[in-house]
């Protein structure tokens, strides 16, 4: 990004230099002599740009380039260049110097306000950025600037956890963006979470209804809908919604397993649970699913049969957690006291290994964690942090 801005700035600076030189050459010979408009510092700045010395070139150009209608875009780009280099404080100085200049048209002044808001946002001065953006929106800018200002304002509201304010400025055009549509559904979910424990069922139902209308395919919206059905004792409805989550995104199957198991237990339908688990295993095997299936078959089939089944699963889908569970079952089967300590030690080491493995991974930026997040702390995307499939162990060749 920095290289693109630097290249763009170079092109604009060269164009301005050419234009000023041409204007000087076309001046009538009888006009009084004036100092060259291409000052030594300006030429030096171009030299540093061409020599790939950005620390010198930007400094030279920023101090010598006059603010005119012809150079305003160059000043704006210069501020962006500082911001992209992590020097938002210098970008603020440049953009503040432009505000209110007679040479600026109304649309140019509005563009500078947007740039300045981005500078403040980068510096963490969210209140000042918010004030500028709201004033810009009230000033009725072009559709393009209005859209950009509202998008940035939404970013600020998300940082400040002002979910309702983010919803208030979201119009039909903004929600045409699939990513923003999913984000808006999650803002409603955040408001539902804030109401948890307050007993305000009417408001919770309202936000859930609005969230489902905005983005019916949102995993989190369906997750909360399943919880709502559970709280009302509608366990069959809960199971239908959990099954829909598995259909929407199979990578989220490990997330629904505990709720799925509890719902079947409320219905006293063990056979239904086993059938559901087997169906899910065919669709998208995972360590969590395999371990739950082994746990459910253990009381009926015993340790030996469960270990045999789990061993077969490890041939197809080997994971550290699965091998750890298989080792635990082998410890229970060991009849020779001399072998038990070694098996116990093996399980201990496997547990230590799996304890530090990430359980969740952001599919957008690669952020990993031991707990789940609906809003990625690193890239700030919604519903991209999913359970890891834990299939990192190499599959061994078939046994003779």
Secondary structure, DSSP 8 states (H G I E B T S, - for coil): -HHHHHHHHHHHHHHHHHHHHHHHHTS-TTS-----SS-HHHHHHHHHHHTT-HHHHHHHHHHH----TTTHHHHHHHHHHHHHTT-HHHHHHHHHHHTT-TT--HHHHHHHHHHHHHHHHHHT-HHHHHHHHHHHHHTT--HHHHHHHHHHHHHHHHHTT-HHHHHHT--TTGGGSHHHHHHHHHHHHHHHHHHTTTT-HHHHHHHHHHHHHH-TT-HHHHHHHHHHHHHTT-HHHHHHHHHHHHHH-GGGHHHHHHHHHHHHHHTT-HHHHHHHHHHHHHH---HHHHHHHHHHHHHHHHHHHHHHHHHHHHHHS--HHHHHHHHHHHHHH---HHHHHHHHHHHHHHHHHHHTS-SEEETTT--EESS--SB-TTT--BS-EEE-----S-------
